[in-house]
């Protein structure tokens, strides 16, 4: 547990605005070892990639016991800090979310993604509902005595046009960021946000380090750094690219 706490502190310090932590997301121990060998400073799983690799679809269709077992093997494959994508926390109520966090900590994680939308529909939860879920997650971490990094994924930019989001969505994201930070969250993850001007605006206004998902519009890490981003995630892209390369190699073998 002392080693895990040390990794948790190490992971927290990697979130620096202007010098972002880069997470080339993994799905199993093999991919974690490859990313670690490439010089990564931390390891992050992608729920979509894990689900696809295990034969499920994303959206909490992968049984939690498999998610935790996979996490345990990933954490055991590297000395780097590991953060896990737990989607919406695998629980309809805050208490169950807290139990999920406890399981993740027990499997070796030092952080997680926790999203504020319903897995089945993608609709946003009420902000106060998510506040209670984050608070329960923080309480579970405090019981475990781990300075666990809760990366609050906010899905407001999936609720409207992603290329030209309205200022209403920006305001909502900042409001939720403040509420989530007060509840115990440590980072703000805004997938779907691609407008670089708005990224800079939110990075400046957010009370927490900003995490952006790589896309065609946000592919240059150096540019995101200049906008004040503190963490960059690749999501399911590495798995998709790996599978494509594997398929191409297989086609050559069978040509």
N, C-alpha and C positions, 0 to 999 in steps of 0.2 A: 504493500500500500504506500510505503514511503517513496518507492520508485515511481509509482503512478502519480502521486502528488507532485513529484519533481517534474514529470513529463507534462502535467497539467499546467504548471507554472511556466514551463518552457513554451508550451503551445500558446498560452495567453500572450506572451511577450512578442510573438511573431506577428501579431496584428498591428501593423504600423501604417497609418495613412501616408501615402506617398511611396511606400516601400512594401507593397502587398505580399502577403503569404500566398503562394501559388499551390493549389491543390489539383493535381492531375488525378482525378478520382479513380479509385480501384474497385474491384468486385470480389476478389478472392486472395488467398495468401500469395499465389504466384504473381499476380499483378502488383501486389503490395511490395514484394521483393524487387520486382523490376523497377518500380518507381523509386524505391529507396536507393537502389544502385545508381539511378540516374542523378542523384544529388538532391532529392527532395528534403525539405526540412520537417515535413509532417505528412501524414497519410489521411485521406478522407475517402469514405465509401460513397457510392452513388446508389440510392435505393432502386432506381430504374435498372442500372447495370446488374446489381445483385439479383433482382427479380428475374431478369432475362436469362442470366447465367444459370439460375436454378430452375428455370422452366415455368416461371409465373409471370404475371403482368404486374406493372407498378400500381400503386394505390392500396398498399397494405394487403395485397393478396398473398404475399409470401408469409407463411406462418411465422409468428414472432420467434418461436423456438429455433427456427432455421436462421433467421436474421441474427439472433444472439450467438448461435453456434458459429456462424460464419465470421462474425465480429471477433469472437474469441480466437479463432484460428488466424485471422488477419493480424490482430494485436500480438499474437505469439510469433509471427513471422518477421517482425521488425522491432528495432529498438526505438523507432521514432514514435512521437505522439500520434494517437489515432482518434479521429472524430468520425462518428457514425451518423448516417442519414436515417433518422427514425420516422420520417414522414410526419404524420400528425400525432405520433406518440402511442399508436396502437391502443387507444382507449377512448371510450365515449365520455368518461368523466375524469376530472382532475386527479382523483386518487389512483386510477389505473395508469394514467400517464406517469405519475410519480413512481409506480412500481416498474414501469418500463425503463425509466431512467436508472433505477437501482440495478436492474438486470444488466444494462449496458455498462455501468460502472463496474459491476462484478466481472464482466467479460473483458475489462481492460481499457475501455474508452475513457478519454479525457474531455470529450466534448460531443455535441450532437447538433443536428439540424432539427428544428421543431416548427412545422408549418401551421399557418392559421386558416387553412381551408379544409373542407370535408373531403376525404379521399374519394368517396363515391361520386361526388358531383363537381368538385372543384370550387364550390361556392364558399365565400368567406364566412368564417364564424363571426359572431358578435365579438367586438373587441374585449369586452369584459369577460366573456367566456374564455378567450385565449389568455387573458391575464391570469385567471384562476389556474389554468393548465400550466403556465410558465411558473407560477408561484409554487405549485405542487412539485414541479421538476426541480426547482431550486431547493426546496425543503429536503427532497430525496438526496441531493448532492451534499447538503449540509450534514445530514445523518451519516453519510458515508465518509465525511471529512475529506472530500475531494473538491478542489477549486474548479469544478466542472464548467466548461465553456458552453453556454446555451446560445446557439446561433439561431435567432428568431427569424424564421423565414416568413416574409410577409408577401402574400399573393395578390396584392391590389392591382398590380400591372397585368395580371391575367384576366382582369374584369373589364378591360377596355382595350382600345387600339394600342398595340405595343410600340409601333413605330413613332406615333405622335400622341403620347398620352397627355391627358388634360391636366391642368394645374390642380384640379380637384383631386385627382389620384395622387399627385405629389403631396398635397396637404394631408391627405388621409394616411399616406405612408409615414410621414413625419409624426403625425399624431399617434399612430400606433407604435412607432418606435419609442416614443417617450413613455407610453403606458407600459410597453413590454420591458423597457429598461428598469422602470420602477418596480416591476414585478419580479425582477431577478435575471433578466436576459443580459447577455454580454455582447452580442453582435447582431447586426441587421442584414438579412439576406433578401435581396430584391430581384428574383428571377423575372425575366420579361421586360426589365428596364434596359433600354438600348440607347436612348438619347443621351449623348455625352454631356450636353449642357445641364440636363436635369440630374445626371449622375453627380456632377460637381456640386450642384445646388443641394442635393440631399446629403452628400458626404459632409458638406459644411454644416448643415442643420441637424444632422442626426446626433443623438447623444451617445451612440455606439459606433464602433468600427463598421464600415460598409463593405459588404460582400456582393460582388457582381458575378453573374454567370457568363462565361465566354460564349459569344455568338459571332456571326460574320461581321456584325456591326461593332463588336467590342473585342476583337481578336488581338489587338496590340496591348500587351501588358504595360508597356511604357506609357502609353497614352492614358490608360486607366489610373496609373500611378500619379500622373500629373493632375488628374481630376480628384485626387484625394482618397481613392479606393484603398482599403486595407487588406482585402482578401479577394482572391480570384479563384473561381471554381470552374472546372471543365465538365462537370456533370456526367451524363452518359456518353459524351462524345468519344472518349478513349475506348470504351467497350465497342461502340459501333465501328470505329475505325479499325480496331483490332480484328473484329469479326470479318470485316470487308477484306482485309489483307489476307486473312486465313482462307477465306473463300477463293480469292484469286490464286493463292498458292495451290489450293486443292484442284482448281480447274487446270492449272499447268500440269499437275501430277496425273490427271486423268485425260489429258489431251491426246 
